[in-house]
């Protein structure tokens, strides 16, 4: 990972300020992700937890790393009325059939943090993929929005017969197998480009035969969380997490196809094949750290963390979220391990003066049913993101938009919820007995409201109906012209 410093960091910050959406902006929810679709986006529960029938979201174009809203937008006027008496609008909706389990709700004004509606807001619930809000917020605040993950090649052994090229994983799990795509997030850094640059350096050194080995030393410990089901590799929800991976471990863009069982080997094979295509004779070896004194050959860099966060939020990408959790641990000076990442995410949030007392994490993606958070603590994070102009301000614009993008692409389109389409930006969470949604919604009066609605312990088979109830409650906020 490249930690940008000095003038490079300042320049990137100036560029980002010119391009990113501002917090608390009129139309920001609709504009933030226009042009930011996601490849093969879906948010369904893995393995035996999956709803029947599964909830699917239409595949969309890849997110772009550095695009900006087409037109600048004005900040929301402070005079826009804060909605009052939301209880009279929301309570009848929540009393419908479908909300059979426990609810934790916290709804606040984004600008003032005024509490507008609560229900058991301090009760910790299973968040499912809403866990990714925590991981994304920790990454933006700790790793930094401008930081990029670097994949490198290094050379040891300087003879034609004994030269070894070490392919050093730097935490970019969205590597492409071909040429780098400067306008993309997935494939922003390409192994084909890295191979071309490496081959040129080898040729200049007079080397035409090498052994290639993967350096996976960035992450330590088991690559697969003990709380996950290995069957979900085959179901397409997760891969073993390595610092060297291609395409987020995907074997296809089709929903439900398996993820890679050995993602580092897949990446190594792709790199070796590309290197051979440039006239270098290649053999492969078992993974091993590059020795001290190895010579730098070439490198490629990922999209900025801001773009990676946008991808993981839109696509609800478990692999990316788990890798980012490990990167948060490394940024805090800890081991990049599954055992370190959950606590590191919580500590990174606490370091930003965010409430974390209810949070218990066993992973950083939401696959593990043991994760817990209250609506109060979750909404604290959302309100802080809305009110800041720092890197955390990118959290809400990175979320799916109702009726437009990501895992909300096909929600807020029916008669009961269409008024919120384009006005709600939120992260979804779905397990067999869990429905959760957390984000922001713009009222009819132009007031930005942040909210968390977590429902767990639902009766099996009712999560789909509960999701509709949640969407109707959010629509009631969007419809509010209720000073």
C-alpha positions in Angstrom: 0.0 0.0 0.0 1.3 3.4 -0.9 0.9 6.0 1.8 0.8 9.3 -0.1 2.7 12.1 1.7 3.8 15.7 1.2 3.0 17.4 -2.0 1.5 14.2 -3.6 -1.0 13.9 -0.8 -1.9 17.6 -0.9 -2.4 17.5 -4.6 -4.7 14.5 -4.4 -6.7 16.1 -1.7 -7.2 19.2 -3.9 -8.3 17.0 -6.8 -10.7 15.1 -4.6 -12.3 18.3 -3.2 -12.9 19.3 -6.8 -14.5 16.0 -7.7 -16.4 14.6 -4.8 -20.0 15.3 -3.7 -20.3 17.6 -0.8 -22.2 16.5 2.4 -25.6 17.9 3.0 -26.2 19.0 -0.7 -29.4 19.4 -2.5 -29.8 16.6 -5.0 -26.7 14.8 -3.7 -28.5 11.6 -3.1 -29.7 11.4 -6.7 -26.5 12.7 -8.2 -23.9 11.0 -6.0 -24.0 7.7 -7.8 -25.3 8.5 -11.3 -22.8 6.9 -13.5 -21.7 4.7 -10.6 -23.4 1.4 -11.2 -21.8 -1.8 -10.0 -20.9 -5.1 -11.7 -23.0 -8.0 -10.7 -24.5 -6.3 -7.7 -26.5 -8.3 -5.3 -27.2 -8.5 -1.6 -28.6 -11.8 -0.5 -27.8 -14.1 2.4 -25.2 -16.9 1.9 -25.7 -20.6 2.2 -28.6 -21.8 4.3 -29.5 -18.3 5.3 -30.6 -17.3 1.8 -34.1 -16.1 1.4 -36.4 -18.2 -0.7 -36.8 -16.9 -3.4 -33.5 -15.0 -3.4 -33.5 -11.2 -3.7 -31.6 -10.2 -6.8 -30.5 -6.9 -8.1 -29.9 -6.3 -11.8 -26.3 -6.2 -13.0 -25.0 -2.6 -13.7 -21.9 -1.1 -15.3 -18.7 -1.0 -13.2 -18.2 2.0 -10.9 -15.9 4.7 -12.0 -13.2 5.7 -9.6 -12.9 9.5 -10.1 -16.0 10.7 -11.9 -17.8 13.7 -10.5 -21.5 14.9 -10.5 -22.2 16.6 -13.8 -23.1 19.9 -12.2 -22.2 21.5 -8.9 -25.0 21.5 -6.3 -25.8 24.1 -3.6 -25.7 23.2 0.0 -29.0 22.5 1.7 -30.6 25.7 3.2 -30.5 25.7 6.9 -34.0 27.1 6.8 -35.5 23.8 5.4 -37.9 22.6 8.1 -37.0 19.7 10.3 -39.8 17.1 10.1 -41.8 16.8 13.3 -44.2 14.1 14.6 -42.7 11.3 12.5 -44.3 8.8 14.9 -47.8 9.5 13.4 -46.4 8.6 10.0 -44.1 5.7 10.8 -45.9 3.8 13.6 -48.9 2.7 11.5 -46.4 1.3 8.9 -44.4 -0.6 11.4 -47.5 -2.0 12.9 -48.2 -4.0 9.7 -47.7 -7.7 9.5 -44.2 -8.6 8.6 -42.2 -7.0 11.4 -42.4 -10.0 13.7 -39.0 -9.7 15.2 -37.1 -7.1 17.2 -36.6 -3.6 15.9 -33.9 -1.0 16.6 -34.6 2.4 15.0 -32.9 5.8 15.2 -33.8 8.7 12.9 -32.1 12.1 13.2 -31.7 15.4 11.4 -28.4 15.2 9.6 -27.4 18.8 10.1 -28.3 19.3 13.8 -28.2 15.6 15.1 -31.7 16.3 16.6 -33.4 12.9 17.3 -36.7 12.7 15.4 -37.8 9.1 16.1 -36.5 6.1 18.0 -37.6 2.6 18.9 -35.3 0.5 21.1 -32.4 2.4 19.6 -29.8 1.1 22.1 -30.6 -2.6 21.5 -27.9 -4.3 19.5 -29.2 -6.2 16.5 -27.6 -8.4 13.8 -26.8 -5.9 11.0 -26.0 -8.4 8.1 -24.3 -6.4 5.3 -24.9 -3.1 7.0 -21.7 -4.1 8.8 -20.0 -2.7 5.7 -21.0 0.8 6.8 -18.7 0.3 9.8 -15.8 -1.1 7.7 -16.2 1.7 5.1 -16.2 4.4 7.7 -13.2 3.0 9.5 -11.3 2.8 6.2 -12.1 6.4 5.1 -11.1 7.7 8.5 -8.0 5.5 9.2 -6.5 4.4 5.8 -7.6 7.7 4.1 -9.7 8.3 1.0 -6.6 9.0 -1.3 -4.6 6.0 -0.4 -3.9 3.3 -3.1 -2.9 -0.3 -2.7 0.3 -1.2 -4.6 1.0 -4.5 -6.2 4.7 -4.9 -6.9 7.3 -7.1 -8.6 10.8 -7.5 -7.1 13.8 -9.5 -8.3 16.1 -11.7 -6.4 19.0 -13.7 -7.8 20.6 -11.8 -10.7 21.6 -14.7 -13.0 19.7 -15.9 -16.0 19.4 -19.4 -14.4 18.4 -18.3 -10.9 16.4 -15.1 -11.1 13.2 -15.1 -9.2 10.4 -12.5 -9.7 8.4 -12.0 -6.5 4.8 -10.9 -7.2 4.1 -8.9 -4.0 0.4 -8.7 -2.9 -0.4 -5.2 -1.6 -4.1 -5.7 -0.6 -5.6 -4.9 -4.0 -8.2 -7.6 -4.4 -9.7 -5.9 -7.4 -6.7 -6.5 -9.7 -7.5 -7.2 -13.3 -5.8 -9.8 -15.4 -5.3 -7.6 -18.4 -4.1 -4.0 -18.9 -4.8 -1.4 -16.2 -8.1 0.5 -16.6 -7.6 4.0 -15.3 -11.3 4.8 -15.4 -12.3 1.7 -13.5 -12.3 0.4 -9.9 -12.3 -3.3 -10.6 -9.3 -3.7 -12.9 -7.9 -0.2 -12.2 -4.6 -2.0 -11.7 -3.9 -4.8 -14.2 -1.6 -7.7 -14.1 -1.1 -7.4 -17.8 0.3 -3.9 -17.4 2.5 -5.1 -14.5 3.8 -8.0 -16.5 4.7 -5.7 -19.5 6.6 -3.3 -17.2 8.3 -6.2 -15.4 9.3 -7.8 -18.7 10.8 -4.5 -19.9 12.9 -4.2 -16.7 14.0 -7.8 -17.0 15.0 -7.4 -20.6 17.0 -4.3 -19.8 18.8 -6.4 -17.1 19.5 -9.1 -19.7 17.3 -11.7 -18.0 14.9 -13.8 -20.1 14.2 -16.8 -17.8 12.7 -16.4 -14.3 10.8 -18.3 -11.6 7.7 -16.4 -10.3 6.5 -16.7 -6.7 3.7 -14.9 -4.9 4.6 -12.9 -1.8 1.5 -13.1 0.5 3.2 -12.0 3.7 1.0 -8.8 4.0 -1.8 -10.8 5.6 -1.2 -13.4 8.3 -3.3 -16.1 9.9 -6.0 -18.2 8.2 -7.4 -16.8 4.9 -10.9 -18.0 5.8 -12.9 -16.8 8.7 -13.9 -19.7 11.0 -17.4 -18.3 11.2 -18.1 -18.7 7.5 -19.3 -21.8 5.6 -16.8 -23.0 2.9 -19.8 -23.9 0.8 -20.3 -20.2 0.3 -17.2 -20.2 -1.9 -19.1 -22.3 -4.3 -22.2 -20.2 -3.8 -20.3 -17.1 -4.9 -20.4 -15.1 -1.7 -16.8 -15.2 -0.4 -13.3 -16.4 -1.2 -10.3 -17.0 1.0 -8.9 -13.5 1.6 -5.4 -13.0 0.3 -3.5 -9.7 -0.4 -3.1 -10.8 -4.0 -6.4 -11.5 -5.9 -8.0 -10.8 -9.2 -11.6 -9.6 -9.8 -12.6 -9.9 -6.1 -12.3 -13.6 -6.4 -15.0 -13.8 -9.0 -14.9 -16.6 -11.6 -17.8 -15.0 -13.6 -20.0 -11.9 -13.5 -23.0 -14.2 -13.4 -24.8 -14.3 -10.1 -24.4 -17.5 -8.1 -21.2 -18.7 -9.9 -18.4 -19.9 -7.6 -15.6 -17.7 -6.3 -12.0 -18.7 -6.5 -10.8 -21.4 -4.1 -7.2 -20.3 -4.4 -7.2 -16.7 -5.5 -3.5 -16.0 -5.0 -2.7 -18.9 -7.4 -5.1 -17.6 -9.9 -3.4 -14.2 -9.8 0.0 -15.7 -10.1 -0.9 -17.9 -13.1 -2.4 -14.8 -14.8 0.7 -12.8 -14.2 3.0 -15.7 -15.3 1.1 -16.1 -18.6 1.2 -12.4 -19.3 5.0 -12.3 -18.6 5.5 -15.2 -21.0 3.6 -13.2 -23.6 6.4 -10.6 -23.4 9.1 -13.2 -24.2 10.1 -14.2 -20.7 10.4 -17.9 -20.0 8.6 -18.5 -16.7 8.3 -21.2 -14.1 6.2 -20.9 -10.9 7.1 -21.6 -7.3 5.3 -21.9 -4.0 4.4 -18.6 -2.2 7.3 -17.1 -0.3 8.2 -13.7 1.0 10.6 -11.7 -1.1 14.0 -11.7 0.6 15.5 -8.5 2.0 17.6 -6.7 -0.7 15.3 -7.8 -3.6 15.4 -5.3 -6.4 12.2 -3.3 -7.2 11.1 -4.0 -10.8 7.6 -2.5 -11.4 4.3 -1.7 -9.7 0.7 -0.9 -10.3 -1.7 0.9 -8.0 -5.4 0.4 -7.2 -8.1 3.0 -7.4 -8.1 5.3 -4.3 -9.7 3.9 -1.2 -12.6 6.2 -1.8 -13.4 4.3 -5.1 -12.8 0.9 -3.5 -15.3 1.9 -0.7 -17.8 3.0 -3.2 -17.5 -0.4 -5.0 -17.9 -2.5 -1.8 -20.9 -0.5 -0.8 -22.7 -0.6 -4.2 -21.9 -4.3 -4.9 -22.1 -5.3 -1.2 -18.8 -7.1 -2.0 -17.9 -9.3 0.9 -14.4 -10.0 -0.3 -13.5 -6.4 -0.7 -15.0 -5.6 2.7 -12.9 -8.3 4.4 -9.7 -7.1 2.7 -10.4 -3.5 3.7 -10.9 -4.7 7.3 -7.4 -6.2 7.3 -6.1 -3.0 5.8 -7.6 -1.1 8.7 -5.8 -3.4 11.1 -2.5 -2.7 9.3 -3.1 1.0 9.3 -3.4 0.8 13.1 -0.1 -1.1 13.3 -1.6 -4.5 13.8 -1.4 -7.8 11.9 -3.4 -8.0 8.7 -5.4 -11.0 10.0 -9.0 -12.0 10.2 -8.6 -12.2 14.0 -7.4 -8.6 14.1 -9.7 -6.9 11.6 -13.0 -6.7 13.5 -11.5 -5.2 16.6 -9.5 -2.8 14.5 -12.6 -1.5 12.7 -14.3 -0.8 16.1 -11.1 0.9 17.4 -10.8 3.0 14.3 -14.4 4.2 14.7 -13.8 5.0 18.4 -10.7 7.0 17.4 -13.0 9.2 15.3 -15.0 9.9 18.4 -17.9 7.7 17.2 -20.1 5.7 19.5 -19.1 2.0 19.5 -20.4 0.7 22.8 -23.0 -1.7 21.2 -20.8 -3.0 18.5 -19.6 -6.6 18.4 -18.0 -7.9 15.2 -16.8 -11.3 14.2 -16.0 -10.3 10.6 -16.0 -7.0 8.6 -18.5 -7.9 5.9 -21.6 -9.1 7.7 -21.5 -12.7 6.7 -21.2 -13.7 10.3 -24.5 -13.8 12.1 -22.8 -13.0 15.4 -22.2 -9.3 14.5 -24.1 -6.8 16.6 -24.8 -3.1 16.5 -27.5 -0.8 17.8 -29.4 1.7 15.6 -28.1 4.5 17.9 -24.4 3.8 17.3 -25.0 3.2 13.6 -26.8 6.5 13.1 -24.1 8.3 15.1 -21.7 7.2 12.3 -24.1 8.4 9.5 -24.7 11.8 11.1 -21.0 12.3 11.6 -20.4 11.5 7.9 -23.1 13.9 6.9 -21.8 16.7 9.0 -18.1 16.6 8.2 -16.1 17.8 5.2 -13.3 15.3 5.8 -12.8 11.9 4.2 -15.7 10.4 6.2 -18.0 12.7 4.1 -17.6 10.2 1.3 -19.5 7.5 3.2 -23.1 8.5 2.3 -22.4 9.3 -1.4 -20.8 5.9 -1.7 -24.1 4.1 -0.9 -26.7 2.7 -3.3 -29.4 5.1 -4.4 -33.0 3.9 -4.3 -34.3 3.0 -7.8 -30.9 3.9 -9.4 -27.9 1.9 -8.3 -26.3 -1.0 -6.4 -28.4 -3.2 -4.1 -31.2 -0.6 -4.2 -31.5 -0.6 -7.9 -34.8 -2.4 -8.0 -36.2 -1.0 -4.8 -38.4 2.1 -4.4 -40.1 1.5 -7.7 -43.6 0.3 -6.7 -46.6 2.5 -5.9 -46.0 2.5 -2.1 -42.4 3.6 -2.2 -41.6 5.3 -5.5 -41.7 8.8 -3.9 -38.4 7.9 -2.3 -36.7 6.8 -5.5 -33.6 8.9 -6.1 -33.9 10.4 -2.6 -32.7 7.6 -0.4 -29.1 6.6 -0.3 -28.5 3.6 2.0 -26.7 0.3 2.7 -28.8 -2.8 2.7 -28.5 -5.9 4.8 -30.3 -9.2 4.3 -30.2 -12.6 6.1 -32.9 -15.2 6.5 -34.2 -13.6 9.6 -32.7 -10.1 9.2 -33.6 -7.0 7.2 -31.6 -3.8 7.8 -31.2 -0.5 6.1 -29.1 2.5 7.1 -28.4 5.7 5.3 -29.9 9.1 4.4 -33.1 10.4 2.8 -34.1 13.8 1.5 -37.5 15.1 2.6 -40.0 16.9 0.4 -38.9 20.1 2.1 -35.2 19.5 1.3 -34.1 18.4 4.7 -31.5 15.6 4.9 -32.4 12.9 7.4 -30.1 10.0 8.5 -31.6 6.8 9.7 -30.9 3.2 10.8 -33.7 0.6 10.8 -32.5 -2.9 12.0 -34.9 -5.8 12.3 -33.7 -9.3 13.4 -35.2 -12.5 14.8 -37.8 -12.3 12.0 -39.9 -15.4 11.4 -38.3 -17.4 8.6 -39.8 -16.5 5.3 -40.9 -13.0 6.4 -37.7 -11.0 5.7 -38.9 -10.0 2.2 -42.2 -8.6 3.6 -40.2 -6.9 6.4 -38.0 -5.2 3.8 -41.1 -3.7 2.1 -42.3 -2.3 5.5 -38.9 -0.7 6.0 -39.0 0.8 2.6 -42.5 2.2 3.2 -41.2 3.8 6.5 -38.3 5.5 4.7 -40.8 6.7 2.0 -42.9 8.3 4.7 -39.9 10.3 5.7 -39.2 11.3 2.0 -42.8 12.4 1.6 -42.6 14.6 4.7 -43.6 18.2 4.2 -44.2 18.3 7.9 -42.5 21.2 9.8 
